[in-house]
């Protein structure tokens, strides 16, 4: 930063040479100042746009717009900061976005660049058409590594690791659900077996099978409510530990917790159905005779 003392430290930032339509194509938000224009060419004073991470790191509590930047060792013509853009994630999904300096492509043109296209059509189907159009403009242009943004994100190493962890956690969650259903079935079945005499007396006194169903399911329902309550409290407490495994979504929300609770409730009813059916089919005479 021009106007500040330099003591030999290296303030390294990533630099991107971009066109005037780059930010709008990516859907990035210009927070302050102006964007690049086609008129920002080699005949005009050098300008730059910085991302929010760079502004927070090197201009804390200051207004970067209008400040001058330069390379301490190379010492080219200074660049004036004309805008601040919101942080754009270009690297791994699980690391902080670094400071980035954007300069106009027209002020430092190059014969090696990346073409970014926004479309409302099918992404994969548009790639051959873009390649053909580029060759139509200039057959000497060599194109390579064409890919959709979705494919680049899905094929990245961080996405693969997070996807693998998600499948692993999902597998353990499925096993936990299965064990919970089996455990609840065992508890209710044991309870029914211990209360055969009670159920037999109830039915001998005129209790209908439907009332026995409700008795057993009510017991299972209270156990399920207790388990879901403890589970929700535990999941909310452990949510902070999962934030590093997620990107673009919250570690927990009300909708997710409600859906999971509903699934557990249904699973508990299914697990309680067979013991309840067995209890409702108890023969009072045999139950009392067995005692």
Secondary structure, DSSP 8 states (H G I E B T S, - for coil): -TTS---S-----EEEEE-TTHHHHHT--EEEE----TT-STTS--EEEEEHHHHHHHSTTS--TT-EE--TTT--S-EEEEEEE-----S-TTS----EEEEEGGGS--S--------SS-HHHHHHHHHHHHHHH-TT--------HHHHHHTSHHHHHHHHHHHHHHHHHHHHHHHHHHHHHHHHHHHHHHTHHHHHHHHHTT--HHHHHHHHHHHHHHHHHHHHHHHHHHHHHHHHHHGGG-SSS-S--HHHHHHHHHHHHHHHHHHHHHHHHHHHT--HHHHHHH-
